Amino acid sequence: MDRKRKWMDVPEGHDTALNYAVAERDRSVLDMVEQAVAHKQAVLAFQPVVTAADPSRPAFHEGLIRVLDDTGRVIPARDFIGAVETSETGRIIDCLSLEKGLRMLNRYPDLRLSLNMSARSIGYKRWLRILNRGLNQDSTVGERLILEITETSAMLVPELVIGFMQDYQKKGVSFALDDFGAGFTSFRYLRDFFFDIVKIDGQFIRGIARNPDNQVLTAALIAIAQQFDMLTVAESVENAQDADYLAAVGFECLQGYFYGAPTVSPPWMASQRHQASA
């Protein structure tokens, strides 16, 4: 047996056991999320997206969906979204996120908020009803709402996404291409999408001040965004050195733990509670 075969050979039954373990894990996660959704045990956590020119001033906040397990522990979307993305539970998660986000926009007239959605939800009637009702209840909501669609999700049904975006941009809604660079966007479709905002994936941002390869790749992504007149956001900004570099190379907005972790008690809610107790 040559050395390559030695390391490539998989012990008999190993692959089956691994697949079973992955399937069991996904089933457990799906069960937990389904229980949380059934009892509406979901909340939004809010993370600021700041302007590079003045990081003390958020341009908007991103509302990130969280579910609560039966112990009350907060579970971030990254821990379950892969298991539910293609199921109806994934659509209901999008509905809960949109419903909570629109309610927040209605309650706080100075708030600008981005919410994540899947392209699959465009054809989900309940989700569309929630969106239309929220836009009709308050004429200012459309101008303050940003819907984020991942690059991978957008490419599932590009023509449907393009038509949906065109319809709702007329109502003032902005759209962000999330995790740009992580997927395989066709530049032909990118030209047709007319996204308002592009968020560069964190894998290119983390440690960028010391990574020449990511500096080159990010410069190319910024150039593409600027060519299509999209506002640029750097995701996963975690230290001052990276933040200074990103601002210097032309990013307009920055998001990450350096500026604030997602929180279920954002400043505007804390301020309101303080006023109520005064």
N, C-alpha and C positions, 0 to 999 in steps of 0.2 A: 504494500500500500504506500503510495507516495505521500509526501507531507501535506499537500493540499487536500487530498482525499481524507487524510486522517482528521483534519480539523473541520472539514465540511460535512463529514458523516454525522447523522443524527441518530442517537440510540433509538432502537425500536420502541415505539410507544411514547417516546418523549414528545413528539409533535402533537399527538392526540391529547396527551395529558395537559400540555400547555394551552391548547385550544379550549379544552374543557374548563381549565382554571379561568381563562379570560372570559368565557361565556358566563360562568357562574358569578364572576365579579360584576359583569355588566348587568346580569339579571338582578343581583342584590341591589345595585345602585338604582336600577329602574324601579324596583319595588319601593325603595325608600322615597324616591322622587314622586312616584304616583301617590303614595300615602300623603306626602306633604301637600301636593297639588289638590288632592281631594278635600283636604281640610283647610285649604288656602293659607298654608303655613309658608308664606313667601314674603320677602321684603326686598327693597332696593337699598343698595349701598352706593354712596355718591363719592366720586373722585374728581378733583378739580383738573381742568385742562387750562393751563395758564398761558398768557401771551409771553413770548420770548423777550419782547421789549420791556415788559413790566411784569415780572413773575408774581408780584403781589396782587395782581388783578386777574381773576379767572375769566377766560373767554366764555366758557360754559362748563358744565359738569356732566360727567357720564354716569348714568344710572345703571348699576350692575345688579342683575337679579341674584338673589340668594334664597335658598330654601332652608327650612329648619327640620332637623331630624326629630325622632320621638323623644330625644333627651333635651331638645331645645338648642342643640349645637348648630351654628350657622355654617352652611355648606356653600362654598363659592361655585359658580357655574362651571369653572374649568374641571371640577371633580365629577360632574354628572352630564354635561351637555353632550359629550360624545355618545353616551349611552341612550339619550332620548331624542337626539336631533331629528331622526327620521320618523319618529313615532308621533301619534297624536298628543302624547304628553309634552313633546317639544313644542307643539303648536299652542297648547294651553299655557306653557311657561311663557311664551311670547305674549299671549293675551294678558297674563297677570302683570308682566313687566310693563306693557303698554298702558294698561288700566291704571296702575300705580303712578307711572310717570306723568300721564295726562292729568291725573288728579293733583299731583304736585305742581304742575305748571298752572293749573287753574287756581290753586290756592296761593301761589307766590308769583305775582305778576312781573317781578324783575328777574325771574329765573330763566336761564336758557339751559336746555337739557338734551343730551343725546341718549338714545335707547337702542339696544341691540335687537336685531330681528333676523330671521331666516328668510331667504327668498321663498321657501316653501309656505310661509305664512301669507303670502300675497293672495293665494287662492283659498284661504281659510276664512269662511264667511264671518265667523264670530270675531276674528281679529280685525277684519275690515269694518265691521259695525262699530267696534270700540273706537277705532281710529276716526271714522267719520263723525261719530257722536261727539268725541272730544274736540274735534276741529269746529264743529257747528256750535258747541256750547260757549266758546270763547273765541272771538275773532282774532285775538292776539296769539293764540296758541301755535298756529301754523308757523309764524315767524320765529318762534322760540323753540321749535322742535327740530331735532336732528335725528334721523334714523340711520343707524350704522349697519351696513351689510358687509360681511367678510368677503374677501376676494373669491374664496373657494365657493361660497354659497351663491354669489352673483353669477358665477360662470355655469351653474347648474341649468339655469333657464334665462340666458341673457336677454332674449327678446322680451320676455315677460317683465323682467326687472326694468328694462329701459322704458317700456310703456307705463309701468306703475310710477316710476320716477317722474316722467314727464307730466303725468296727470296731477301728482301731488306737489310738484314744484310750483305749479300754477296756483296752488293754495298756500304757498309760502314755506312749505316744508323743505328743509335742506337734507342732503344725503351725504354720508361719509363712507368711503371705501376703507374698510377696516382690515388691518393686518396686511397691508400692501407689501408685496415682495415674498409673502409666504406661499402663494399659490401660483397659478399659471395663467394669469390674465392675458388674453389676446389683445395686442395693441389696437387691433381694429375695433374690438368691442369697447376698449377703454376710451377711444375717441367718441364712440356713440353713446356711452353711458351719461356723460355730463355730470359726474359727481361734483359736489361743491367742495368737499373736504377729502383729503387722503391722509390716512394714518399709517405711517411707516412701521412695519412689524418690529417688535422689540428685539428679535434675534440680531438685527443689524445695529441696534442702538446701544445695547448694554456694553459698556467698556469701549465705546467707539473712539474716545480720545486717544487710546493706546493701540488701536487696531487699524492698520493701514488698509487691509482688505475691505473691512466694513466701511471705511471712509470712502473708498472708491465706489462701492456698490450703492451707498446711500446718496452720494453725489449724483449718480445716474438716476436714482429714483426721484430725487428732488427735481432734477431737470425735466423728467417726464411730467411730474405734477405741475410744474410751472408752465410747461408747454400747453397743458390743457386747462390752465387758469384755476387750479385747485389749491385751496388753502392747505398748508402742510403741517401735520402734527407728528411729533416724535413720541412713540410709546416707550414705556419702561425706562424712563430717565431716573437713575438711582443715585447719582452723585454730582457734586458741583463741577468737577472737571468735564464730565460728559455734557452737562447742561451748558457750560460756557462754549464748548466746541460746537454744539448743535445750534446755538444762537448765532455764532460767528459764521457758520456756513449757510445760513439763510432760513432755518426753520422758523415758522411764524408762531407756532404753539408747541408746548411741551407738556407731557403727562407722565406721571410716575410717582413712585414712593418718595422721591426727593421733595416733591411738592405736597404730598399728602396721600395717605393710604385710604382706600375706600372705607366709608363710615356710614352707619345707619343713623347717625346723629349729626348731620351736616350743620354748618354754622348758622344758616338762616332758621333752622328749626330750633337750635339751641337758643338763639336770640329771642325767638317768639316765646319759648318757655320761660326765659328769664323775665321778659316783660310781663308775662301773665302772673308770675309769682311775686313781682315787685309791688 
